[in-house]
Amino acid sequence: MNDLQNKPGGGGYVHDMIKEHEFDGIQEFDNRLPNWWLWTLYGAIVFALVYWIVFHTLGVGRTPIDNFNADMLAAQEAQLERAAALGLDNDMFVMMAGMDAKVAEGREVWVKHCVACHLDDGRGSVGPNMTDEYWVHGCEPMQMYETITNGVAAKGMPAWMNQLGPSRVQAAVAYILTIRDTNIEGKAPEGEPCSF
């Protein structure tokens, strides 16, 4: 049943067409959507396409996720600076091990300077396995820092502080904390069991 109902509206009449189906005693009008609503829809579609092309396809701008990650990195750096002002301790190194940028920096140091003795995955060759629970010079982060800083001449481990500087030594400790206790099969255990 198609009925035309005339309703006064503005300067003329609006024609509403009633659909034939009925549900629970309710009939539905088949009205045209308002122009302002259609333009809002079309505008949203165009905006979404432009946004996707500019930010996700071409990579021209920074997405909200990029902004969030930059803010988080800045907050982590500020927190690290506050901790460093209080002095180095185990907690500071644990905090650094949770920062992707510091771990990545430590990984770079590891690849350039440590793989000759400890191998790429840390399972050890000349140097001890860094992935098991056995540690020769202590498994606490401050002990690791002291070992890397001062070296162990009797074992052939050079002192790296003068070559790397404090920031990169700290980053190396942060990286070692991420591979510790991954238990990669490699060089036989050396030292004593240690847990931190």
N, C-alpha and C positions, 0 to 999 in steps of 0.2 A: 504494500500500500504506500504510494507516494503522495503525500499531501504537501501542498505549499501553504505555508502560513505566513501571512503578512503581519509584520510588526512595525510600528512606527519607529523610526530611528534616525536621528539627525535630520537631514533634509529630504529623505525619501523613505522607501520601504526596503527592508532586508528580507530576502527570501531564505527560509530554512527548509531544508529537505529532510523529512523523517525517513530513516532506514526502515526496511520492511521487517527486520527481525525484532523480536520482543523477548525480554528475559525478565522474569519475576515481575511482570506488569510494568516494566520500564521500557520505553522506546528511546532510541538514540538519534540525535540530530546529526546530519552529515554536513557540517559547516566548513567552509573554507577557513584555513588558518589565517590569522591576522598578518599583514605584511611585516609589521615590526618584529613579530616572532620569527617569521621566515628569514628575514635579514639577519637576525641574531644567530640563527642556526647556520646560515651560509657563512657568515663572518667567522663563527667558531671553527667551521671546517677549514676555511682558508687559513686562519691563524694556526691551526694545528699542523697543516701541511707545511707552511712556511717555517714554523718552529722546528719541525722534525728535520727539514732539509738543512736549515742553518746550523742548528746545534748538534744534531745527531749524525747527519750524513756528511756535511762539509766540515764540521768541527770548528766553526768560526768563533763562537762565543763560549762562555762558561755556563754549564747547566747548573741548576740548583744543587745537584749532587756534588759537582765540582766545587761550588762555593762552600758547601757544608764541609767537604774534605779539607779545603784550605783553612777554614776556620778551626777545625779540629786539630790540624797540624800546628797552627799558630798557638792554640791553647796548650797542646802538649809541649811545645817548645818553651812556652812561658813557664809551665809547671816544672819542666826540667831545669830551667835557669834558676827558679826559686830553690829547687832541691840542691843544685850545685852550689848555690850561695851558702847553704848550710853545711856543705862539705860532702865528700863522697862517702857513700855507705851502700850496703847490700840492697836496700830498698830502692835507691836511685837506679841501680843497674837493672833491677827487676822491672822498674818503670820503663827504662829504655828498651828492654826486650819486648815490651808491648807496643813500641812505636815502629811502624813499618819503615819509615825513612831511616831511622837509626840502624835497624836490622839490615836494611839494604846496604847502607854505608859499611856496616861491619862485614857483610858478605863480600863486598868489593875488596876490603882489606884482606880478608881470608883468602880470596882467590889470588891476589897479588903476592902475598907474603907467607901464607901458612900451608898451602897445599903441598909443598915440596916434602914436608915432614909429616903432615897429618892427613893428607889426601883431600880430595874435593868434598867428600861427604863426611869427613872427620873420623874415619875408622882407623886412622893411624898407619904409619909405615915405619919411619925412623922415630917419629914422635909417638906419644901414646894415643890410644883411642879416646876421642873426646865425646863419644856418644854413649859410653857405658857408665856404670855407677862407681867405677874404680878411679881414684884420682891420686896422683903422686904428690902434688903440692897443694891439695885442698880444693874442694868443689864450691866453696862460697864465692860469690862474685868479687869481693874485695881480695880474696886470695888469688883468683885468676888475674885480677888487675895487677897485683904486685908481681906475679910471675911473668906476665907479658912486659910490664914496665922494666923490671930489673933483670929478666932473663935467668937462666940457670946454666952457668958456665960449665959445670961438671957434666951436664947432660947434652951440651951443645946447643942449648936454646939461647939465642942472642937477646940482648936487651933492646926492646923495640921503641922505647919512649923517645929517644933522640931522633930516630928515623921517622916515626909516625906522628908524634905529637899526642897530647893528652886526649883530644877529641876522637881521633881515630882509634886509639887504644881502647877508649871507653866503648866505642861502637863495636870493636872486635869482641869485647866481653859480652855485649848485648847479643851479638850473633851466636856466640858459643852457648849462651844460655838457651837459645832456641833449639840447638841440636843436642844439647845434653839430655841424657835419658831417652834418646830415640833408639838406643841399643842396636846399632848396625854392626853386624858381625864383621870383625876385622882383626886387628892386632890383639894378641892375648892381653888379658887384664893386667895392669900394673898399679901398684900402690894399694891403698886401702879403700874399702867401700865407704862411700860418703853420700849423704843426702842433705839437700838444702831445701 
